[in-house]
Amino acid sequence: MLALSRKKGDSLIINNNIEVTILEVKGEQVKIGITAPKQVPVYRKEVYSQIQAANKEAMETATPNDLKGIV
């Protein structure tokens, strides 16, 4: 993991096309802004984990007919 110190208004660039900007710092809370191409999904980790769990459950309960054309 890369750990960086940033101040309000500072940004960092990921992969030449994703910009993460520190918008606000209040106590222990930091507000960030993310600018990324529309085809790049951006999720909070807890939401991403829920999506992954739902996808895993769907695959485990799927019948062979449900999977036609997917694999």
N, CA, C and O of each residue as an XYZ file, in Angstrom:
284
protein
N       0.843     -1.176      0.000
C       0.000      0.000      0.000
C       0.885      1.236      0.000
O       1.869      1.317      0.736
N       0.523      2.177     -0.823
C       1.212      3.462     -0.877
C       0.478      4.426      0.039
O      -0.725      4.630     -0.125
N       1.167      5.019      0.992
C       0.564      5.994      1.905
C       1.122      7.372      1.578
O       2.337      7.565      1.540
N       0.238      8.320      1.345
C       0.647      9.678      0.975
C       0.042     10.683      1.938
O      -1.062     10.488      2.446
N       0.770     11.753      2.183
C       0.221     12.876      2.940
C      -0.223     13.921      1.938
O       0.554     14.314      1.068
N      -1.465     14.376      2.049
C      -2.013     15.383      1.143
C      -2.753     16.419      1.972
O      -3.212     16.128      3.076
N      -2.864     17.611      1.446
C      -3.606     18.689      2.084
C      -4.829     19.017      1.238
O      -4.931     18.599      0.084
N      -5.754     19.770      1.825
C      -6.946     20.199      1.100
C      -6.535     20.856     -0.217
O      -5.662     21.724     -0.246
N      -7.172     20.432     -1.296
C      -6.875     20.963     -2.626
C      -5.812     20.188     -3.382
O      -5.676     20.351     -4.594
N      -5.052     19.344     -2.686
C      -4.029     18.525     -3.351
C      -4.685     17.362     -4.081
O      -5.756     16.898     -3.692
N      -4.037     16.898     -5.139
C      -4.557     15.785     -5.941
C      -3.472     14.755     -6.181
O      -2.288     15.006     -5.955
N      -3.895     13.599     -6.640
C      -2.966     12.598     -7.152
C      -3.588     11.975     -8.383
O      -4.810     11.946     -8.525
N      -2.754     11.483     -9.262
C      -3.187     10.904    -10.539
C      -2.898      9.409    -10.525
O      -1.816      8.977    -10.127
N      -3.880      8.627    -10.964
C      -3.730      7.175    -11.070
C      -3.934      6.783    -12.528
O      -4.948      7.126    -13.136
N      -2.971      6.068    -13.080
C      -3.081      5.504    -14.425
C      -3.354      6.562    -15.503
O      -4.049      6.272    -16.477
N      -2.839      7.742    -15.354
C      -2.933      8.832    -16.337
C      -4.337      9.379    -16.569
O      -4.475     10.384    -17.266
N      -5.392      8.762    -16.016
C      -6.734      9.241    -16.334
C      -7.704      9.266    -15.151
O      -8.900      9.495    -15.332
N      -7.191      9.033    -13.946
C      -8.017      9.100    -12.743
C      -7.368     10.090    -11.782
O      -6.204      9.942    -11.410
N      -8.135     11.097    -11.389
C      -7.621     12.108    -10.468
C      -8.403     12.040     -9.156
O      -9.634     12.067     -9.149
N      -7.673     11.952     -8.061
C      -8.264     11.940     -6.725
C      -7.831     13.242     -6.040
O      -6.640     13.533     -5.923
N      -8.831     14.021     -5.588
C      -8.561     15.328     -4.991
C      -9.090     15.363     -3.562
O     -10.198     14.895     -3.298
N      -8.310     15.911     -2.648
C      -8.759     16.122     -1.275
C      -9.614     17.383     -1.269
O      -9.110     18.475     -1.532
N     -10.909     17.242     -0.969
C     -11.823     18.370     -0.998
C     -11.948     19.055      0.357
O     -12.059     20.279      0.436
N     -11.928     18.254      1.427
C     -12.179     18.823      2.751
C     -11.640     17.887      3.821
O     -11.670     16.667      3.657
N     -11.148     18.451      4.911
C     -10.704     17.673      6.062
C     -11.372     18.268      7.301
O     -11.177     19.442      7.616
N     -12.162     17.448      8.001
C     -12.832     17.863      9.235
C     -12.567     16.807     10.292
O     -13.116     15.707     10.222
N     -11.747     17.123     11.254
C     -11.424     16.145     12.297
C     -10.836     14.891     11.694
O      -9.801     14.936     11.030
N     -11.506     13.757     11.928
C     -11.016     12.481     11.402
C     -11.664     12.107     10.071
O     -11.448     11.007      9.563
N     -12.451     13.012      9.508
C     -13.145     12.715      8.253
C     -12.510     13.494      7.108
O     -12.203     14.680      7.233
N     -12.322     12.800      5.988
C     -11.733     13.403      4.790
C     -12.721     13.228      3.644
O     -13.212     12.124      3.405
N     -13.008     14.307      2.940
C     -13.888     14.239      1.770
C     -12.999     14.282      0.534
O     -12.178     15.185      0.376
N     -13.174     13.296     -0.340
C     -12.368     13.238     -1.557
C     -13.269     13.327     -2.777
O     -14.442     12.959     -2.725
N     -12.715     13.815     -3.865
C     -13.396     13.836     -5.148
C     -12.613     12.973     -6.121
O     -11.382     12.971     -6.111
N     -13.326     12.244     -6.954
C     -12.675     11.356     -7.924
C     -13.177     11.700     -9.316
O     -14.381     11.694     -9.572
N     -12.252     11.996    -10.204
C     -12.567     12.238    -11.601
C     -11.997     11.065    -12.394
O     -10.788     10.833    -12.402
N     -12.893     10.327    -13.064
C     -12.467      9.147    -13.816
C     -13.349      9.014    -15.053
O     -14.471      9.520    -15.071
N     -12.849      8.337    -16.086
C     -13.684      8.088    -17.267
C     -14.950      7.314    -16.869
O     -14.941      6.546    -15.907
N     -16.031      7.526    -17.620
C     -17.307      6.875    -17.294
C     -17.203      5.352    -17.289
O     -17.935      4.697    -16.547
N     -16.326      4.780    -18.084
C     -16.219      3.321    -18.156
C     -15.441      2.735    -16.972
O     -15.334      1.514    -16.857
N     -14.900      3.579    -16.097
C     -14.172      3.107    -14.920
C     -15.123      3.143    -13.717
O     -15.493      4.222    -13.254
N     -15.518      1.975    -13.212
C     -16.414      1.970    -12.056
C     -15.666      2.407    -10.796
O     -14.517      2.021    -10.583
N     -16.320      3.205     -9.973
C     -15.755      3.656     -8.704
C     -16.784      3.347     -7.625
O     -17.913      3.834     -7.676
N     -16.388      2.531     -6.645
C     -17.282      2.117     -5.566
C     -16.613      2.346     -4.218
O     -15.389      2.281     -4.099
N     -17.438      2.618     -3.196
C     -16.925      2.530     -1.826
C     -16.669      1.048     -1.570
O     -17.379      0.194     -2.101
N     -15.659      0.742     -0.761
C     -15.272     -0.655     -0.563
C     -16.420     -1.505     -0.031
O     -16.589     -2.643     -0.469
N     -17.225     -0.971      0.918
C     -18.308     -1.779      1.473
C     -19.364     -2.089      0.421
O     -19.961     -3.166      0.456
N     -19.610     -1.183     -0.508
C     -20.562     -1.431     -1.596
C     -19.986     -2.472     -2.555
O     -20.690     -3.386     -2.985
N     -18.705     -2.327     -2.885
C     -18.041     -3.281     -3.775
C     -18.092     -4.693     -3.184
O     -18.330     -5.661     -3.905
N     -17.869     -4.807     -1.873
C     -17.916     -6.115     -1.207
C     -19.308     -6.722     -1.300
O     -19.443     -7.928     -1.505
N     -20.350     -5.900     -1.151
C     -21.720     -6.389     -1.273
C     -22.013     -6.877     -2.688
O     -22.666     -7.905     -2.870
N     -21.537     -6.149     -3.681
C     -21.725     -6.548     -5.079
C     -21.037     -7.887     -5.339
O     -21.609     -8.779     -5.965
N     -19.804     -8.014     -4.851
C     -19.058     -9.262     -5.043
C     -19.784    -10.429     -4.379
O     -19.881    -11.506     -4.966
N     -20.296    -10.230     -3.161
C     -20.996    -11.296     -2.447
C     -22.279    -11.691     -3.191
O     -22.595    -12.876     -3.302
N     -23.007    -10.705     -3.694
C     -24.231    -10.996     -4.445
C     -23.916    -11.754     -5.731
O     -24.634    -12.683     -6.101
N     -22.845    -11.357     -6.410
C     -22.448    -12.059     -7.638
C     -22.043    -13.501     -7.343
O     -22.387    -14.416     -8.092
N     -21.309    -13.696     -6.244
C     -20.879    -15.047     -5.866
C     -22.098    -15.907     -5.550
O     -22.185    -17.056     -5.983
N     -23.042    -15.344     -4.791
C     -24.257    -16.090     -4.443
C     -25.061    -16.444     -5.695
O     -25.585    -17.552     -5.810
N     -25.155    -15.511     -6.616
C     -25.899    -15.768     -7.854
C     -25.251    -16.891     -8.654
O     -25.953    -17.730     -9.219
N     -23.928    -16.919     -8.708
C     -23.235    -17.979     -9.447
C     -23.406    -19.336     -8.763
O     -23.519    -20.366     -9.428
N     -23.422    -19.326     -7.430
C     -23.563    -20.591     -6.692
C     -24.964    -21.173     -6.818
O     -25.131    -22.392     -6.755
N     -25.963    -20.334     -6.992
C     -27.345    -20.816     -7.072
C     -27.848    -20.923     -8.512
O     -28.984    -21.338     -8.739
N     -27.031    -20.559     -9.465
C     -27.443    -20.585    -10.875
C     -27.529    -22.022    -11.383
O     -26.763    -22.892    -10.970
N     -28.466    -22.243    -12.274
C     -28.601    -23.544    -12.935
C     -27.794    -23.493    -14.237
O     -27.443    -22.403    -14.687
N     -27.494    -24.632    -14.849
C     -26.754    -24.628    -16.114
C     -27.421    -23.771    -17.183
O     -26.726    -23.114    -17.959
N     -28.759    -23.761    -17.243
C     -29.460    -22.923    -18.216
C     -29.216    -21.432    -17.963
O     -29.135    -20.643    -18.904
N     -29.101    -21.056    -16.696
C     -28.841    -19.653    -16.342
C     -27.476    -19.191    -16.870
O     -27.284    -18.013    -17.171
N     -26.545    -20.126    -16.975
C     -25.174    -19.781    -17.338
C     -24.890    -19.850    -18.838
O     -23.780    -19.531    -19.263
N     -25.871    -20.259    -19.650
C     -25.654    -20.325    -21.099
C     -25.245    -18.962    -21.643
O     -25.884    -17.946    -21.369
N     -24.178    -18.963    -22.409
C     -23.709    -17.722    -23.037
C     -22.834    -16.866    -22.146
O     -22.294    -15.861    -22.608
N     -22.675    -17.233    -20.875
C     -21.837    -16.431    -19.977
C     -20.392    -16.879    -20.040
O     -19.484    -16.049    -20.074
N     -20.172    -18.165    -20.056
C     -18.805    -18.676    -20.010
C     -18.335    -19.130    -21.354
O     -17.201    -19.589    -21.489
